[in-house]
Amino acid sequence: MNLALPRPSNRPALLSRALLAALASVALLGGCSTPKIQDYAKETPVLELRDYFNGTLDAYGIFTDRSGQVVKRFTVVMNCSWNGDQGVLDEAFSYSDGTTQRRIWRLTRHPDGRYTGQADDVVGSAEGQQSGNAFHWTYTLALPVDGRVIEVQFDDWMYLMNDKVMLNKAAMRKWGFGLGEVTLSFVKR
């Protein structure tokens, strides 16, 4: 008579390995974080918003949807001025579909180096900070879409390339989902 002992199940070991793999994946993904403004502290040329956004600038941009397709092209003429720590950026947009738009930013530079900004189509206040050649700010914009207005969150990064050119990349999200990106180059006259 052959009395075989029941085989131990591999199920607990497999579950333990799967759990460990899942936890390792989460730990790795958590380690992949977004850039921080302090990452650019040593980058040059140093961006001083009050100097760069002063006078007239031209900007050229595209909006891409989440698949990367260019949906709209646009140009902007910006007239910018500062009075101490208070700035006004008057933006006149011309879109490839023939429409136009105007946004007037009112910026405040705070003693700790932060910036806040308001505009008529910005919900609440934009919050930003500069470090090295970079400026990062976040804000919610009320955008007209198909006859209604939706609130879209912007994660906006600007990088000074030289005394005339700055590049800008902004990710747009709604309820945490990516809607697309705005890519823009500024050229100071």
N, C-alpha and C positions, 0 to 999 in steps of 0.2 A: 504494500500500500504506500503510495507516494503522497505524503502530506506536504504540499507546497505552501509555504507561507505567502500570504497575499503580497503582491507587489506594491511597494510604496508609490503613491501617486506623484507624478512630476508636476501636477497642477500648482501646488504651493511654490515650488521653485520657479516655475515659469511665470507665475504672477509676481513673485519677488523680482525676477529679472526685468519684467516689463515695467514694473513700478520704478525700479532703479533707472532704467533707460528713460522713462518719462521724466523723472526728477532731474536727471542729467541734462536732458534737452531743455527743460525749463531753466536750469541754472545757466546753461550756455547762452540761451536767448536773453536772459536777464543781463548777462555780461555784455551783450551787444547793445549798447545804449546810444542814444542820440548825442550829437555833439553838444558841448557846453560852451558858453561864450568865453570862459576862461581858457579854453583850449587854444585860443587865438591871441593870447596876451602878448606873445613875442613876435607876432607877425607884423611886417611893415609893408607899405607905409602906414603909419598910425592914422586911423580915421577919427577926425574931429567933425562931428555932424554939423556944428555951427559954421565951420569953414567950408565943408564940401557943399552942403545945402544952403548956399548963399549966392544969390544972383540967378542967372537963367541956365537951366539944364534942359537937354533933350533926352528922351528915353524911347527905346524901341523894345517891344515885347510881344510875347505869344502866350496864349492860354492853351494848354494841352489837357485833354480829358484823361481819365485813368488808364486808357489803353495807350496813351502817348501820342495820339493823333492831334495835330494842330487844329483847334476849333476856331480860334480867332486871333488875328494879328492887330496890333495897335501901336500908336505913337503917343507920346505925352510931351507937352511943353510945360515946364515947371518954373514958376517965378517964386523964388525963396528969399526970405529975409529974417533977420534976428534982431531982437532988442534985448540985450543981456541974455537971460536964460529962456526967453520966450521966442518961439519961432513960428513962422507961417510958411507953409508949403502949398502954393496954389497950383493945382494940377489940372491941365486941360487935355482930356483924352480924345483921340480920334480913332475909331475902330474901322477895321477892314470892311465891315458891312455898311459903312456910311454913317453910323450913329456917333454921337458925341456925348461926353460926360464931363462933369467938373467935380473935383473933390478938393476941399480946402482943409488941410491938416493944421491944427494948432498944437504945437509941441511945447513941452516944458522940460527943461533939463533940471534935475534935482541935485542937491549937494552931494549925494552919495553916488553920482554918476548914472543913475537910472534916468530914463526918459518916459514920459507919458504923453499920449496924444489923443486928440478928439477930432472928429469930423462928423458932418451931418449924417452920414450913412454908417458910422461906426457905432455899434451897440456898446454902451459903457465907455471904457477907456482902453486904449492900446498901452501895453506895458513893454518896455524894452531896455536894453543895456548894450553898451559898447565896450569892446576890449580889443586891443591891437588894431588890426585892419578890418574887424568885423563888427556888425551891429545885428542884434537879434531882437525881434519883437513879436508879440502875439496879440491878436485882436479878433473880434467878431464883426463881420461886415454884413449889413442888410442888403442883399442882392436881389434886384428884380429879375424874375425868371418866369417866362410864359404868363405874364399878367398877374403874378403874385410876388410877394417878397419872402425870401428865405434867408435865414441867418446861417452864415458859413464861417467857420473858424479858420484863421490864417496863422501859419507858422512861418514867419518871414525872416530870411537871412540875407544880409547885404555884405559884400566884400569889396573893399577899396583895392583897385588894381594899380592905379597911379594917381597923380593929382587931377586927372581929367576923367577917368573911367571907373565906374563902380558896377559890379554885377549883382543881381538880385534874383533869388529863387524863393518862391513861396509855395508851400503845400496847403491845399484847401481841403477841409474836412467838414463833414456833417454827421453828427451822432457817432463820431469816431471813425467813420468810413472815408477813405480817400476819394475825392471828387476829381482832382486834377492838380496841375501845377501852373504857376505863372513864372515865366522866365523873362528877365528884363535887363537891359543894359542902359546905364545912365552915362551921358556924356556932358561934361561941364563946358560951357562956352567960354 
